[in-house]
């Protein structure tokens, strides 16, 4: 599979994936868990863009970073994980990735920051995912969990993986229910 990348005047990537141009956060060079082809520059640029947007929203609406959850689906989930664990210095309320994987996994262990080491993180993945394999999602979760354990994180509830039978690269009511429960747990109502 060959991918082409260009930047539109809106500053968003588009990639050729299975012969279709699609909006993307970075160039998808491979979805093989053994690949070392991460588009590091594109991933970090997207992380910086989201971090700047987060800063803007925090300033304009007086939102503390501790009341922000970074979440995403597929490539967006990969950016959510990279931003939260490698790129930002902002302490977050939570991190979530749906049908996703850990990009920058080859350098993750040496680049992970302590800022969100103890931030609750949940991953959600369908066992029948035909785009990002279930095994790749599970492997990514295990790598995050292992790195957190090496850094003294012992609380099992801080890093969770939810699996769904018969779910492809999509969502389900059960998954959305679990995601909402996660949000309620990490963003309790303020009085």
C-alpha beads as a LAMMPS data file, in Angstrom:
LAMMPS data file: protein, C-alpha beads

191 atoms
190 bonds

1 atom types
1 bond types

-500.0 500.0 xlo xhi
-500.0 500.0 ylo yhi
-500.0 500.0 zlo zhi

Masses

1 110.0

Atoms # bond

1 1 1 0.000 0.000 0.000
2 1 1 1.410 3.351 -1.016
3 1 1 0.399 6.575 0.701
4 1 1 0.639 10.111 -0.567
5 1 1 0.500 13.128 1.653
6 1 1 -0.197 16.797 1.046
7 1 1 -1.201 19.729 3.199
8 1 1 -4.402 21.565 2.280
9 1 1 -4.713 25.251 2.901
10 1 1 -6.583 24.359 6.107
11 1 1 -3.401 22.660 7.350
12 1 1 -4.920 19.176 7.558
13 1 1 -3.273 16.084 6.150
14 1 1 -4.934 13.947 3.537
15 1 1 -3.612 10.489 2.803
16 1 1 -4.218 7.930 0.144
17 1 1 -5.440 4.864 2.015
18 1 1 -6.701 1.886 0.034
19 1 1 -6.829 4.149 -3.063
20 1 1 -9.115 6.710 -1.403
21 1 1 -8.050 10.149 -0.213
22 1 1 -9.151 10.679 3.367
23 1 1 -8.583 13.371 5.982
24 1 1 -5.922 12.322 8.452
25 1 1 -3.854 13.553 11.372
26 1 1 -0.606 12.295 9.817
27 1 1 0.631 10.140 6.961
28 1 1 -0.317 6.484 7.450
29 1 1 2.717 4.589 6.220
30 1 1 1.743 1.254 7.754
31 1 1 -0.724 -0.254 10.205
32 1 1 1.566 -3.202 10.810
33 1 1 2.451 -3.412 14.505
34 1 1 6.001 -4.387 13.561
35 1 1 6.510 -1.291 11.411
36 1 1 8.986 1.437 12.296
37 1 1 7.498 3.823 9.737
38 1 1 5.673 6.290 11.990
39 1 1 5.352 9.762 10.473
40 1 1 7.027 11.313 13.502
41 1 1 6.972 14.855 12.110
42 1 1 3.276 14.683 11.207
43 1 1 2.330 13.088 14.538
44 1 1 4.179 15.703 16.581
45 1 1 2.795 18.540 14.419
46 1 1 -0.752 17.308 15.054
47 1 1 0.039 17.005 18.773
48 1 1 1.341 20.599 18.789
49 1 1 -1.763 21.814 16.933
50 1 1 -4.104 20.135 19.434
51 1 1 -2.008 21.366 22.365
52 1 1 -2.299 24.947 21.014
53 1 1 -6.067 24.520 20.573
54 1 1 -6.300 23.211 24.129
55 1 1 -4.360 26.251 25.384
56 1 1 -6.689 28.567 23.468
57 1 1 -9.811 26.923 24.920
58 1 1 -8.355 26.962 28.425
59 1 1 -7.638 30.695 28.131
60 1 1 -10.903 31.727 26.438
61 1 1 -13.173 29.689 28.715
62 1 1 -11.142 29.525 31.946
63 1 1 -11.010 25.732 31.832
64 1 1 -8.248 24.131 33.903
65 1 1 -6.371 21.387 32.082
66 1 1 -7.360 18.983 34.869
67 1 1 -10.952 19.207 33.526
68 1 1 -9.991 18.166 29.981
69 1 1 -10.157 14.653 28.553
70 1 1 -8.260 13.977 25.349
71 1 1 -9.940 11.221 23.330
72 1 1 -10.000 10.055 19.754
73 1 1 -11.003 7.299 17.352
74 1 1 -8.490 5.435 15.150
75 1 1 -5.809 7.919 14.072
76 1 1 -7.372 10.499 16.372
77 1 1 -6.952 8.028 19.221
78 1 1 -3.315 7.594 18.302
79 1 1 -2.874 11.372 18.475
80 1 1 -4.734 11.465 21.812
81 1 1 -2.300 8.907 23.257
82 1 1 0.799 10.619 21.805
83 1 1 -0.283 14.105 22.866
84 1 1 -1.233 13.064 26.385
85 1 1 1.718 10.816 27.140
86 1 1 4.588 12.288 25.098
87 1 1 3.891 15.831 23.858
88 1 1 2.003 17.951 26.392
89 1 1 3.048 19.389 29.721
90 1 1 -0.584 19.899 30.739
91 1 1 -2.047 17.658 33.452
92 1 1 -5.279 16.147 32.077
93 1 1 -8.407 14.607 33.618
94 1 1 -8.323 11.570 31.338
95 1 1 -7.078 9.968 28.130
96 1 1 -9.130 7.686 25.871
97 1 1 -8.456 5.866 22.622
98 1 1 -11.102 4.024 20.606
99 1 1 -10.096 1.463 17.946
100 1 1 -6.569 2.795 18.036
101 1 1 -2.890 2.059 18.581
102 1 1 0.190 3.667 20.109
103 1 1 2.125 5.617 17.488
104 1 1 5.769 6.421 18.219
105 1 1 5.871 3.091 20.028
106 1 1 9.548 2.517 19.211
107 1 1 10.577 5.585 21.236
108 1 1 7.632 5.735 23.655
109 1 1 9.431 4.313 26.674
110 1 1 12.198 6.936 26.518
111 1 1 9.934 9.851 25.561
112 1 1 6.975 9.395 27.901
113 1 1 6.551 12.335 30.250
114 1 1 5.644 12.113 33.907
115 1 1 2.918 14.790 33.548
116 1 1 0.098 12.319 32.801
117 1 1 1.700 9.135 34.086
118 1 1 -1.058 8.825 36.733
119 1 1 -3.884 10.160 34.568
120 1 1 -6.704 7.643 34.025
121 1 1 -6.452 6.078 30.557
122 1 1 -8.940 3.817 28.816
123 1 1 -8.745 2.067 25.466
124 1 1 -11.755 0.552 23.691
125 1 1 -11.392 -1.914 20.782
126 1 1 -13.521 -4.270 18.711
127 1 1 -12.275 -7.843 18.409
128 1 1 -13.217 -7.895 14.705
129 1 1 -11.463 -4.617 13.772
130 1 1 -10.389 -4.945 10.132
131 1 1 -8.394 -1.671 10.016
132 1 1 -6.465 -1.512 13.308
133 1 1 -6.192 -5.111 14.429
134 1 1 -7.424 -6.004 17.885
135 1 1 -3.991 -7.515 18.647
136 1 1 -2.288 -4.206 17.754
137 1 1 -4.632 -2.304 20.079
138 1 1 -4.043 -4.801 22.879
139 1 1 -0.269 -4.700 22.337
140 1 1 -0.366 -0.880 22.516
141 1 1 -2.353 -1.004 25.758
142 1 1 0.116 -3.493 27.244
143 1 1 3.074 -1.285 26.320
144 1 1 1.473 1.740 27.993
145 1 1 0.580 -0.311 31.071
146 1 1 4.127 -1.762 31.287
147 1 1 5.776 1.661 30.997
148 1 1 3.442 3.044 33.647
149 1 1 4.250 0.103 35.955
150 1 1 7.996 0.703 35.466
151 1 1 7.349 4.287 36.556
152 1 1 5.593 3.262 39.758
153 1 1 1.938 3.343 38.670
154 1 1 0.322 0.476 40.584
155 1 1 -3.370 1.377 40.396
156 1 1 -5.006 -1.053 37.921
157 1 1 -7.972 1.298 37.490
158 1 1 -5.718 3.951 35.944
159 1 1 -5.108 1.945 32.755
160 1 1 -8.042 0.001 31.303
161 1 1 -8.723 -1.953 28.112
162 1 1 -12.283 -2.719 27.003
163 1 1 -12.849 -5.364 24.303
164 1 1 -16.032 -5.864 22.265
165 1 1 -17.105 -9.044 20.480
166 1 1 -18.355 -8.713 16.890
167 1 1 -17.295 -5.057 16.584
168 1 1 -15.305 -3.932 13.542
169 1 1 -13.553 -0.557 13.121
170 1 1 -16.599 1.263 14.418
171 1 1 -18.517 1.791 17.624
172 1 1 -21.353 0.159 19.510
173 1 1 -23.869 1.162 22.183
174 1 1 -21.967 -0.981 24.697
175 1 1 -18.696 0.792 23.895
176 1 1 -20.321 4.245 24.104
177 1 1 -21.844 3.310 27.463
178 1 1 -18.400 2.288 28.762
179 1 1 -16.869 5.494 27.365
180 1 1 -19.525 7.655 29.059
181 1 1 -18.927 5.816 32.352
182 1 1 -15.203 6.564 31.969
183 1 1 -15.991 10.261 31.383
184 1 1 -18.230 10.384 34.465
185 1 1 -15.476 8.799 36.536
186 1 1 -12.700 11.183 35.423
187 1 1 -14.894 14.315 35.172
188 1 1 -17.150 14.230 38.231
189 1 1 -19.776 16.942 38.441
190 1 1 -18.612 20.114 40.123
191 1 1 -20.865 21.819 42.637

Bonds

1 1 1 2
2 1 2 3
3 1 3 4
4 1 4 5
5 1 5 6
6 1 6 7
7 1 7 8
8 1 8 9
9 1 9 10
10 1 10 11
11 1 11 12
12 1 12 13
13 1 13 14
14 1 14 15
15 1 15 16
16 1 16 17
17 1 17 18
18 1 18 19
19 1 19 20
20 1 20 21
21 1 21 22
22 1 22 23
23 1 23 24
24 1 24 25
25 1 25 26
26 1 26 27
27 1 27 28
28 1 28 29
29 1 29 30
30 1 30 31
31 1 31 32
32 1 32 33
33 1 33 34
34 1 34 35
35 1 35 36
36 1 36 37
37 1 37 38
38 1 38 39
39 1 39 40
40 1 40 41
41 1 41 42
42 1 42 43
43 1 43 44
44 1 44 45
45 1 45 46
46 1 46 47
47 1 47 48
48 1 48 49
49 1 49 50
50 1 50 51
51 1 51 52
52 1 52 53
53 1 53 54
54 1 54 55
55 1 55 56
56 1 56 57
57 1 57 58
58 1 58 59
59 1 59 60
60 1 60 61
61 1 61 62
62 1 62 63
63 1 63 64
64 1 64 65
65 1 65 66
66 1 66 67
67 1 67 68
68 1 68 69
69 1 69 70
70 1 70 71
71 1 71 72
72 1 72 73
73 1 73 74
74 1 74 75
75 1 75 76
76 1 76 77
77 1 77 78
78 1 78 79
79 1 79 80
80 1 80 81
81 1 81 82
82 1 82 83
83 1 83 84
84 1 84 85
85 1 85 86
86 1 86 87
87 1 87 88
88 1 88 89
89 1 89 90
90 1 90 91
91 1 91 92
92 1 92 93
93 1 93 94
94 1 94 95
95 1 95 96
96 1 96 97
97 1 97 98
98 1 98 99
99 1 99 100
100 1 100 101
101 1 101 102
102 1 102 103
103 1 103 104
104 1 104 105
105 1 105 106
106 1 106 107
107 1 107 108
108 1 108 109
109 1 109 110
110 1 110 111
111 1 111 112
112 1 112 113
113 1 113 114
114 1 114 115
115 1 115 116
116 1 116 117
117 1 117 118
118 1 118 119
119 1 119 120
120 1 120 121
121 1 121 122
122 1 122 123
123 1 123 124
124 1 124 125
125 1 125 126
126 1 126 127
127 1 127 128
128 1 128 129
129 1 129 130
130 1 130 131
131 1 131 132
132 1 132 133
133 1 133 134
134 1 134 135
135 1 135 136
136 1 136 137
137 1 137 138
138 1 138 139
139 1 139 140
140 1 140 141
141 1 141 142
142 1 142 143
143 1 143 144
144 1 144 145
145 1 145 146
146 1 146 147
147 1 147 148
148 1 148 149
149 1 149 150
150 1 150 151
151 1 151 152
152 1 152 153
153 1 153 154
154 1 154 155
155 1 155 156
156 1 156 157
157 1 157 158
158 1 158 159
159 1 159 160
160 1 160 161
161 1 161 162
162 1 162 163
163 1 163 164
164 1 164 165
165 1 165 166
166 1 166 167
167 1 167 168
168 1 168 169
169 1 169 170
170 1 170 171
171 1 171 172
172 1 172 173
173 1 173 174
174 1 174 175
175 1 175 176
176 1 176 177
177 1 177 178
178 1 178 179
179 1 179 180
180 1 180 181
181 1 181 182
182 1 182 183
183 1 183 184
184 1 184 185
185 1 185 186
186 1 186 187
187 1 187 188
188 1 188 189
189 1 189 190
190 1 190 191
